[in-house]
Amino acid sequence: MDNWEGQLDRISVAELCALLNSGTTTARGLTEACFRQINNFDDRVNAVIERNPEALAIADERDAERRLGATRGPMHGLPVMIKDNIDTGDCMATTGGSLALVGAPAPKDAFIVDRLRKAGLVIIGKTNLSEWANFRATKSSSGWSSRGGQTRNPYALDRTPGGSSSGSGVAVACGFTPFAIGTETDGSILVPAAMNGIVGIKPTVGLVSRSGIIPISHRQDTAGPMARSVADAAALLTVLAATDPEDTATTGSRLIPDYMTFLDKSGLKGARIGVASDYCGFHDGIDTIFADCLTTIRAQGAEVVAGVALPTREAIRPSERRAMTYEFKAGLNAYFARRGPTAPMQSLEDVIAYNTANADTTMPYFAQDILEEAQTTGSLEAHEYRAARAKTTRFAATEGIDAAITAHGLDAIAAPTACVPWHIDWINGDDRSGGSTTPAAAAGYPSITVPAGYLCGLPIGLSLFTSEHHEPKLIQMAYAFEQATRFRQPPHFNAHAGT
């Protein structure tokens, strides 16, 4: 491929693998190219919180293995970046974007990091995020962390990248990495993927291990792939999905040997897609783009079922949020115990005290009211917690997605992924006006977002979601839509939207 380095913001994983297999480049060459791309553009978007100082040495090892005919998998030697709430047992820190966790690195790799290494991928760095994965303050700015500063949207630098996997979404869009790992509790993969014009897959909870990842909710947390195409995301999901003895949620997952086998250009033919009407109507321009998407879906042979009712985000969110405060405290304290006595913090209480003592650097714009609320909660045996989680599951799953799928005989439900990226505002915080991530997130069900078009140059995403363990079906349908539209355009680092 001629001038492949000049196409890092659009080149596919298959094309990169072909370059490696043909000897046109090496793992070291790819890693160096990614670092040059970061050098050229990251000062504008601030997506990378830390580079891996061992990346070139690891790339050299992968090249030596290739020369011996001992490749570890089909993506051997490819670069990848991971969100800075995922443990690496190396010299890089794992902080969740918080200055409170700067200090001793994690003692060992997260399970999914070990999977990446065993597959031959080269972890070239960690990405910035909304601090504590957007679970610190009610008036926070997505993409801002006390350790990493503010990540910016490469399509309009004064606009949000979405959160909390902000840096992962931006890094992929800008070609700093072919793909990246994000994490989601409610919207944190899908929203930054949509707002940066890429693909994001939020798997069924339990398909991908969470051990070694700073938690929010054991009922909703999952890691997942973020990539520039459905094919690339499916390839990365194939590496990530596995049973982990340390994460009991993974024991019941329906593992697929290769998610790329579901890349079918005819994948929408005969499908029944419901329209989540309660998650539309928040912006006329987005409604127009979404209507065009539905026209394409029909043209590809699917039946579109209008007016599918789901409980609204406003109905689900109060109990979801309350349940998560309990889960966050329990999960974070357990995470610190796993990291052992050398961890910079030993409890949520320690984090709150650190932020209070260092408020000038940790809280220059917004507070830590969510952390403080979580600290007041009791155990996961408390009646309030159990009632909140049961209500959330009932609204999102039983009376939500499950009921809609059954009543209408649907394969999936469609809606706009998120609102238009808003202006970054450190004083007032995020200005969300709509989005559809909550039902699947609160239910623990899979969802996928694909580029759906642009509004004044800003990316808009289309989401498809369905019941648990149906990732193959979502990949199949999303791929068919993507191939029929090919909406994605690389960013141009405009100062403002429409320029």
Secondary structure, DSSP 8 states (H G I E B T S, - for coil): -TTGGGGTTT--HHHHHHHHHHTSS-HHHHHHHHHHHHHHHHHHH--EEEE-TTHHHHHHHHHHHHHTT---STTTT-EEEEETTB--SSSS---TT-GGG-SS--SS--HHHHHHHHTT-EEEEEE--SHHHH-S-TT--TTEETTTEE---TTSTTB---SSSHHHHHHHHHTSSSEEEEEESSSTTHHHHHHTT-EEEE--TTSB--TTB--S-TTT-EEEEEESSHHHHHHHHHHHB---TT-GGGGG----S-GGGG--TTTTTT-EEEEEGGG--S-HHHHHHHHHHHHHHHHTT-EEEEEE----HHHHHHHHHHHHHHHHHHHHHHHHHHH-TTSS-SSHHHHHHHHHHTHHHH-SS---HHHHHHHT---TT-HHHHHHHHHHHIIIIIIIIHHHHHHHT-SEEEEE-B----B--TTT------BS-HHHHHHT--EEEEEEEEETTEEEEEEEE-STT-HHHHHHHHHHHHHHH---------SSTT-
